[in-house]
C-alpha cells in the first residue's frame, strides 16, 4: 500500500518549536515533489510549504516564510517540517502530500497522495 504517515504534532506554547515528520511507504516517493498543507477549524485547507524531489527548490506560504523550513531525506523517504516561532494561528491539522511529478506546486489539487494529518495546537 502506498501511504504517507505524519507524526510529531502536539501542544506547544506560542514562540516554541515543533518538527513534523512524514514517512512514506514506497521508495517511489523519493522522486516526487512533496508538500505540507494545513487546515484549521472552520477554515479551508491551505498551502504551507513544498519541496522539489531533489530538495533543491522550496516554496513557502507568506504566513510561514522565515519561520518554517521544509526538507526531505530521500534515503529515508521522509519529509520534514521544522516549525519555529509558532503562533496560535498556526493551530491546525497538518497534512503531508506528494505528487507524482518532479515540479513543486502550492495547489492542493496537484497532489496525488495525502497523509491522515497530525494535530498541531499552539497555545497563547
Buried (B, 14 or more C-beta within 10 A) or exposed (E): EEEBBBBBBEEBEBEEEBBBBBBBEBEEBBEBBBBBBBBBEEEEBBBBBBBBBEBEEBBBBEBBEEBBBBBBEBEEBBBBBBBBEBBEEBBBBBBBBBBEBEEBBBEBEBBEBBBEBBEBBBEE
